[in-house]
Amino acid sequence: MSLYTPVAQRTAFAALCAIEAQIAASLNSRLDHEVAHARLAWWREECARAAQGRPTHPLTQALAASFASFGLSAPTGISGFVDTATWDLAAATFETRAQLNAYCDRWADAMITPLMQLAAAADADARSGVTGAATIPSARKFGAALCEIDLLANLAGDATRGRVRVSLADLAAAQAAPEQLAHPPWPAPLAAALRTRQQQLRAQLAVAVGELPRHAQPALRGILVWVRLAAAQSRRCERALPRALDPRDHPTRDHYRPQDSWWAWSAARRATAGRFTL
């Protein structure tokens, strides 16, 4: 996505991805559990310092500097990376969909909300020559859907590590047990529930895209490419049911499958012209 992110926003995007990776490194199974908790505690304190304008880590300093260049204060939600990593370290399960939604919202607050704040400021600057803390709606709607699509794409693999990415309430409704997630092909009721959820998530992304002002699309080009590729991944997951998606079919943010390159370029071109739809 960095290839299609506007140049002025690339430093912030790279910093956010690197901060997320640094925090996620605490989940390495070879790391002592106490050391992992100590790392997460330090990063929680660093996220608080960054939000107060006192970052000490080079990555949070780079993020703060990028925001300052647009006349914005440092983002306050990056502790969401710590919240989700802490949940994963504990291998906690989601009792209800509300808990799963809260997890995805916290990730959205950490990653997507800052990027959309920068995009809003860039859009305001381009149109009026004045930077500011303008906002673009739907940051959480975008982010939560992107997060859950990624969770569902890695459903079986995460389940083997004890991380259940479907709420227990939804599993009960599908008459499935958590341990079944690690052993696809999944039973028909569970596959049907997953198919429905994939469709709902793509619809959520489509609604969020529809809520964007068209003049803001060029500044959001990188996120919209991300959205396009996530929607394609969601369709691949749905087509694979009742089996899990092949791990080799998982693109990363900056390493696409060859067949995704066209979709990324096309999405970026349409966003630049303010004509992106999903």
C-alpha positions as CSV (number, residue, x, y, z in Angstrom):
1,M,0.0,0.0,0.0
2,S,2.9,2.4,0.6
3,L,3.5,2.5,-3.2
4,Y,0.0,4.1,-3.6
5,T,0.0,6.2,-0.4
6,P,0.5,9.9,-1.2
7,V,4.2,10.8,-0.6
8,A,3.5,13.2,2.2
9,Q,1.7,10.4,4.2
10,R,4.2,7.6,3.6
11,T,6.4,8.3,6.6
12,A,3.4,8.1,8.9
13,F,2.1,4.9,7.2
14,A,5.6,3.3,7.5
15,A,5.8,4.3,11.2
16,L,2.4,2.9,12.0
17,C,3.2,-0.4,10.3
18,A,6.6,-0.6,12.1
19,I,5.0,0.3,15.5
20,E,2.4,-2.4,15.0
21,A,5.2,-4.9,14.1
22,Q,7.3,-4.0,17.1
23,I,4.3,-4.5,19.4
24,A,3.3,-7.7,17.6
25,A,6.8,-9.1,18.1
26,S,5.8,-9.6,21.8
27,L,3.6,-12.5,20.6
28,N,6.6,-14.5,19.4
29,S,6.2,-18.0,21.0
30,R,10.0,-18.1,21.6
31,L,9.8,-15.1,23.9
32,D,9.5,-15.6,27.6
33,H,5.9,-14.7,28.8
34,E,7.1,-12.2,31.4
35,V,9.4,-10.6,28.8
36,A,6.4,-10.3,26.4
37,H,4.3,-8.6,29.1
38,A,7.2,-6.2,29.9
39,R,7.5,-5.3,26.3
40,L,3.8,-4.6,26.0
41,A,3.9,-2.5,29.2
42,W,6.7,-0.4,27.8
43,W,4.9,0.1,24.6
44,R,1.7,1.1,26.4
45,E,3.7,3.7,28.3
46,E,5.4,4.9,25.0
47,C,2.0,5.2,23.3
48,A,0.8,7.4,26.2
49,R,3.9,9.5,26.0
50,A,3.4,9.9,22.2
51,A,-0.2,11.0,22.7
52,Q,1.0,13.6,25.2
53,G,3.6,14.9,22.7
54,R,6.6,13.3,24.5
55,P,7.6,10.3,22.3
56,T,11.0,8.7,23.0
57,H,11.1,5.9,20.4
58,P,12.4,6.8,16.9
59,L,9.2,5.4,15.4
60,T,6.8,7.4,17.5
61,Q,9.0,10.4,17.0
62,A,8.7,10.0,13.2
63,L,5.0,9.6,13.5
64,A,4.6,12.7,15.6
65,A,6.8,14.7,13.2
66,S,4.7,13.6,10.3
67,F,1.5,14.7,12.0
68,A,3.2,18.0,13.0
69,S,4.0,18.7,9.4
70,F,0.2,18.8,8.7
71,G,-0.4,21.0,11.8
72,L,-1.9,18.0,13.7
73,S,-1.2,16.7,17.2
74,A,0.1,13.2,17.5
75,P,-2.5,10.5,17.2
76,T,-4.0,9.3,20.5
77,G,-5.3,5.9,19.6
78,I,-2.1,3.9,18.8
79,S,-2.3,2.1,22.1
80,G,-4.9,0.1,20.3
81,F,-2.0,-2.0,18.9
82,V,-1.1,-2.8,22.5
83,D,-4.7,-3.7,23.5
84,T,-5.1,-6.2,20.6
85,A,-1.6,-7.7,21.2
86,T,-2.4,-8.1,24.9
87,W,-5.7,-9.9,24.0
88,D,-3.8,-12.2,21.7
89,L,-1.0,-12.9,24.1
90,A,-3.6,-14.1,26.6
91,A,-5.3,-16.2,23.8
92,A,-8.6,-14.7,25.1
93,T,-11.8,-15.7,23.3
94,F,-14.6,-13.4,22.3
95,E,-17.7,-14.3,24.2
96,T,-19.9,-12.0,22.2
97,R,-19.8,-10.2,18.9
98,A,-19.6,-6.9,20.8
99,Q,-16.2,-8.0,22.2
100,L,-15.0,-9.0,18.7
101,N,-16.2,-5.6,17.4
102,A,-14.4,-3.8,20.2
103,Y,-11.1,-5.6,19.3
104,C,-11.5,-4.6,15.7
105,D,-12.4,-1.0,16.7
106,R,-9.2,-0.7,18.8
107,W,-7.1,-1.8,15.8
108,A,-9.0,0.7,13.6
109,D,-8.3,3.5,16.2
110,A,-4.6,2.7,16.0
111,M,-4.1,2.3,12.3
112,I,-6.9,3.6,10.1
113,T,-8.0,6.7,12.2
114,P,-4.5,8.3,12.1
115,L,-4.2,7.7,8.4
116,M,-7.6,9.2,7.7
117,Q,-6.8,12.2,9.9
118,L,-3.7,12.8,7.8
119,A,-5.7,12.3,4.6
120,A,-8.3,14.8,5.8
121,A,-5.7,17.4,6.5
122,A,-4.0,16.8,3.2
123,D,-7.4,17.1,1.4
124,A,-8.1,20.4,3.3
125,D,-4.7,21.7,2.4
126,A,-5.0,20.8,-1.3
127,R,-8.4,22.5,-1.5
128,S,-7.9,25.6,0.6
129,G,-4.2,25.9,1.4
130,V,-4.9,25.6,5.1
131,T,-4.0,22.6,7.1
132,G,-6.1,21.5,10.1
133,A,-7.7,18.7,12.0
134,A,-10.5,18.1,9.6
135,T,-12.0,14.6,9.8
136,I,-13.2,12.1,7.3
137,P,-16.1,9.9,8.4
138,S,-16.1,6.1,8.6
139,A,-12.6,5.5,9.9
140,R,-13.8,2.9,12.4
141,K,-16.1,1.4,9.8
142,F,-13.3,1.0,7.4
143,G,-10.8,-0.2,10.0
144,A,-13.0,-2.7,11.7
145,A,-14.0,-4.4,8.5
146,L,-10.4,-4.5,7.3
147,C,-9.3,-6.0,10.6
148,E,-12.0,-8.7,10.7
149,I,-11.4,-9.7,7.1
150,D,-7.8,-10.3,8.0
151,L,-8.8,-12.3,11.1
152,L,-11.1,-14.5,9.0
153,A,-8.4,-15.0,6.3
154,N,-6.1,-16.5,9.0
155,L,-8.9,-18.3,10.9
156,A,-7.5,-21.9,10.8
157,G,-3.9,-20.9,11.5
158,D,-4.8,-18.7,14.4
159,A,-7.0,-21.4,15.8
160,T,-4.1,-23.8,16.0
161,R,-2.3,-21.2,18.1
162,G,-5.3,-20.9,20.5
163,R,-6.7,-17.7,19.1
164,V,-10.3,-18.0,18.3
165,R,-11.4,-15.3,15.8
166,V,-15.1,-16.0,15.9
167,S,-17.2,-15.1,18.9
168,L,-18.4,-18.0,21.0
169,A,-22.0,-16.8,20.6
170,D,-21.7,-17.0,16.8
171,L,-20.1,-20.4,17.1
172,A,-22.9,-21.6,19.2
173,A,-25.4,-20.3,16.7
174,A,-23.7,-22.3,14.0
175,Q,-23.6,-25.4,16.3
176,A,-19.8,-25.4,16.1
177,A,-17.1,-25.9,18.8
178,P,-14.0,-23.6,18.9
179,E,-11.7,-26.5,18.3
180,Q,-13.3,-27.1,14.9
181,L,-11.9,-23.9,13.6
182,A,-8.4,-25.4,13.5
183,H,-9.6,-28.4,11.4
184,P,-11.2,-27.4,8.0
185,P,-13.1,-28.3,6.0
186,W,-15.7,-26.8,8.4
187,P,-19.2,-28.2,8.9
188,A,-21.9,-26.7,6.7
189,P,-23.6,-24.4,9.3
190,L,-20.2,-22.9,10.3
191,A,-19.3,-22.4,6.6
192,A,-22.6,-20.8,6.0
193,A,-22.1,-18.4,8.9
194,L,-18.6,-17.5,7.7
195,R,-20.0,-16.9,4.2
196,T,-22.6,-14.5,5.5
197,R,-20.1,-12.7,7.6
198,Q,-17.7,-12.2,4.6
199,Q,-20.6,-10.7,2.6
200,Q,-21.5,-8.4,5.5
201,L,-18.0,-7.1,5.8
202,R,-17.7,-6.3,2.1
203,A,-21.1,-4.5,2.4
204,Q,-19.7,-2.5,5.3
205,L,-16.7,-1.5,3.3
206,A,-19.0,-0.5,0.4
207,V,-21.1,1.7,2.7
208,A,-18.0,3.3,4.1
209,V,-16.7,4.1,0.6
210,G,-20.0,5.6,-0.3
211,E,-19.8,7.9,2.7
212,L,-16.5,9.4,1.5
213,P,-16.6,12.8,-0.2
214,R,-15.2,12.2,-3.7
215,H,-12.8,15.1,-3.4
216,A,-11.1,13.3,-0.5
217,Q,-10.4,10.1,-2.5
218,P,-7.0,11.2,-3.9
219,A,-5.7,11.8,-0.4
220,L,-7.1,8.4,0.7
221,R,-5.6,6.5,-2.3
222,G,-3.5,4.1,-0.2
223,I,-6.4,3.1,2.1
224,L,-8.7,2.6,-0.9
225,V,-6.2,0.3,-2.5
226,W,-6.1,-1.6,0.8
227,V,-9.9,-1.8,0.8
228,R,-9.9,-3.1,-2.8
229,L,-7.4,-5.9,-2.0
230,A,-9.2,-6.8,1.2
231,A,-12.5,-7.1,-0.6
232,A,-10.8,-9.4,-3.1
233,Q,-9.3,-11.5,-0.3
234,S,-12.7,-11.7,1.3
235,R,-14.2,-13.1,-1.9
236,R,-11.4,-15.7,-2.1
237,C,-12.1,-16.8,1.5
238,E,-15.7,-17.1,0.6
239,R,-15.1,-19.1,-2.5
240,A,-12.7,-21.5,-0.6
241,L,-15.4,-22.4,2.0
242,P,-15.9,-24.9,3.6
243,R,-12.1,-25.0,3.4
244,A,-9.7,-22.4,4.7
245,L,-7.9,-20.1,2.3
246,D,-4.5,-21.4,1.2
247,P,-1.8,-19.5,3.2
248,R,0.0,-18.8,-0.1
249,D,-3.1,-16.8,-1.1
250,H,-2.6,-14.2,1.6
251,P,-1.2,-10.9,0.3
252,T,0.6,-8.5,2.7
253,R,0.3,-4.7,2.7
254,D,3.3,-4.3,0.3
255,H,3.7,-7.7,-1.3
256,Y,0.7,-8.5,-3.5
257,R,0.0,-11.7,-5.4
258,P,0.8,-11.1,-9.1
259,Q,-2.9,-11.1,-10.0
260,D,-3.6,-8.4,-7.4
261,S,-1.3,-5.9,-9.0
262,W,-3.8,-4.9,-11.6
263,W,-6.5,-4.5,-9.0
264,A,-4.2,-2.2,-6.9
265,W,-3.2,-0.1,-9.9
266,S,-6.8,0.2,-11.1
267,A,-8.1,1.2,-7.6
268,A,-5.4,3.8,-7.2
269,R,-6.2,5.3,-10.6
270,R,-9.9,5.5,-9.8
271,A,-9.2,7.0,-6.4
272,T,-7.0,9.7,-7.9
273,A,-9.8,10.6,-10.2
274,G,-12.4,10.6,-7.3
275,R,-14.2,7.7,-8.9
276,F,-13.4,4.8,-6.6
277,T,-16.3,2.4,-5.8
278,L,-16.6,-1.1,-4.4
